Amino acid sequence: MDLLALPAFNDNYLWLLHDGTHAVVVDPGDAEPVFAALKQHSLTLSAILVTHHHGDHVGGVAALREATGAAVYGPARERIPEPFEPLAHGDCVEVLGIPFRVLDVPGHTAGHIAYVADDVNGAPLLFCGDTLFSGGCGRLFEGTPAQMLASLDKLAALPANTRVCCAHEYTLSNLRFARAVEPRNAALAQYQLECEALRAKDVPTLPSTIGTERAINPFLRSREADVTQAVQARAATATDEVSVFAELREWKNEFK
């Protein structure tokens, strides 16, 4: 299986997984990069996986479905371009012969889902939309801090070698914030250097891994003493894990 990150808009990645003949695309906000990749690699699009309803994730769905006849799968509790197969936590969808488990991960949107396969080329593979980013997490447009914390806990519990296919190249800005929160984190400092080198070559920083994110991502580390203390130094009212997480997310919203 080959995994391609197709750049779109300013900072989106449309993930294309293919076996040399057939392909599946995740969150195609723009159809044109997908059409170009299908033509370049002589691929037939078999399926479209959608994580949530935002336009930069679904904008190309209708054109791709019309042109290719690909099956569309998406979150049962969100408005996805019809027709599509609605999915919820515990469901399984098989694409390219690979079973993907569906996880409910609300927070960024109310009905956001993620897809995880236990073994693709020897390691698990996660398509997480805008729930988890490398070094960060999605804004809370529709969900609550408690929901997002629970969703991130669900993803953090996946095996350490799970490849994390986020939908945006936000890594460097996220890591600048992470360093402000946890300046003594040596793994974070090293990861920032590695990611800066990749971006200097115009190479994606993604996919990351769950193990990396556990070590460097403040939103997966909000219960760690250094992160909690940094948050409480700004907001003394953050006295439990949900309020600490909420203040951490608010801090990121305001961070320059």
N, C-alpha and C positions, 0 to 999 in steps of 0.2 A: 504494500500500500504506500502511495506517495501522498504527502500532506503539503498543501500549498497555501500560503497566506497571500491572498489577493488584495492589494491596497485599493481602497476606495475613499472618495471624499477627501477630507483633510487627514484623517488619522484612523479610519476604520480598517479592519481586516475581515474579508469574507473568506472563510476557511473552505477549501476544496480538498476532499479526500477521494482518491481514485486508485483503481487497480490496473490502469493502462488501457482499459476499455470503457468502463462505467464509472460514474462519479456521483458524489453527493456534495451539496453545498450547504453551508450553514449561514443563516442570517444575511441573505443577499439583498442588501439595501439598494444596490445598483446592479442591474442586469448586465451592463456592458462588459465589465471586467470578467464576468463569468462566461459570457459568450466568447470573449477573446481567448480565455484559457481552454475552453472546450475545443475551439477550433485549433489552437496551437498544439494541443496534445491528442487530437483526434478522439475525443471522448463523447460518450452519450450520457446526458444527465438523467439519473434514475430517481433521485429524491432530493427534496429540499427540507432541511430542518430549521425551524424557527424557535428562538428562545423567548421572545417577547414582542410586543406590538409596535414599538417605536419605528418611525419611518425609515431611519437609516439601517434598519434590520429587515424590513418587509417591502421596501419600495420596488424591488425588482422581482418579487415573487410572481406576480401576475404575468409579466412578460416571459419569464422563464418557463412557467407552467404551460402557457399557450404555445410557446415555440417547441417545447421538448416533450410535453406530456408527463413530466416528472410528478411523482406523488409528493404532496405537501403535508408536513406534520408540524403541529404547533401546540401551544398551551391551551388547554380546554377553557380556561377562565379569561381569555383575552380575545380581542377582535382581530383575527388574522384574515387576510384576503381569502374569501371562499372560492372553491371548496377546499377544505383541509381536514386531516384526520386529527381530532382533538386528543391530547395526551395529558396525563396527570401522574403524580407521584406513584411509583410502583409499576407503571406501564413499561413495556419493552417494545422497541421498534427495531426491526432488522433491516439494515441497508448494506449493500455490497457483501452480504453474507455475514455481517458483523452485528451482533445484538447490542443495542444501546439501551441502557436503563435510564428511565426518566426520574429526575429529582425535582420536587417543588422547591424553589429557592426565592420566595417573595422578598421584597424589600425595595429594589430599584423600581419594579412595577409590582402590582398586586398579584399577578398570576405568572410571574417569570418562572421558567423551567430551565433545567440543564440536562445535558445528555452525557452519559459516561459509559464507555466500553471497557471491559476488564482487560482485553488483550488486543492491541493493534500493533503489529511488528514488535511483540515482546514486552509491551508495557501498556498500562491503562491510558486512556485518552479521554479528556474532558472538554466539552464545548459548553462554556459557562456564560456566554453572552456578556451582559454588563453587570453581573453580580460580583465577580471577582476579577480584579486587574492585577497585573504584577506590581506589587508594592502598594496596592490600593483596593478600593471597592467602589461600586456604583453609588451615585447619589440616591437619596431616598425620595423619589418623586411620588410614589403611591403607598409604599409600605412604611412600617414603623421600625425604630431602632431594634426592638426586640426581635422582630421578624428577620431583619438583616443579620443580626448576630447569630440567630439560630441557623439561618441559611449558610453563613460562612462556616459555622461549626460543622455543618453537614459536609461541606466541601473539604474542610481541613482534615476530616476523618478518613478521607480517601488515602490509598497507599502513597507513600512519599514519592515514588517514581511516576506518579500520574502526571502526564503532560497537560498543562493548563493552556487551552486555546481561548484567550480573551479576545474581545471584539474591537479593542482600540489600542493604539500605540501611545499609551499614557505613561509609560514606565519611568522615563527620566523625571518628569514633573512629580510623579508619585514618590520617587525615591528622594527627591529634595525635601519633601514633607516628612518622609519617614526618618531622615537624618535629623530633622529638627525635633522630632518626637523622641528618638532613641539614639543620641549621638555616640553612645559608647558601644553600639552594636558593631563588632568587627566584621561579621558576615555581611551586614548591610553595606558597610563601607567598601568592601571588596566587590560586592555585586554591583554597586553603583559604577565602579571603575570599568567593570566588564561590559555593562550596558552602554556606557558612554563610548567605549571603543566600537561596539557594534553599530551604534547610531552614526558615528563618524564615518563609517563605511556604507551607510544607508542600508544596513542589514536589520531586519526585525529583531527585537529583544525577545520575541515570543516564538514558540511556546515556552513558558516557564514550567516549573514543576511544583507540586504540592509541598515537597520537602523544602524547596527554596523559599516558597511563600511563608511557610511556618517559621522560617529562620529570619525573614527580613520584613514581612508585611505587618505594619502596626495594627491593621484591622483583624488579623489573625492572632495578634499578640496583645490584645487589649487587656488581658488578665495578667500579663507579665508585670512584675513590680515596677520596672523602669517606665513602662508605658503608662501604667495606672498613675504613678506619681507625677509624671509629666502632665497628664490630663488634670489631676487634682490641683496642681500648682496654678492652673488657669481657672479651674472651676471647683471650688471647695465643696459645692453641693453634689458633685459626682461621687456618690458613696456606695453604689452597687454596680454590678457588672454591666447592666443595661444603660444606666446613666453615664458611666464612664465611656461606653461605646458611643452613645449619642453625642457626648461632648467632643469625642475624638473626631467623629464625622463632621460636626459643626466647625471644629478647628480647621479641618481640611477644606471645608467650603469657603472659609475666609482667608486661607493661606495664600500668600503672594510669593 
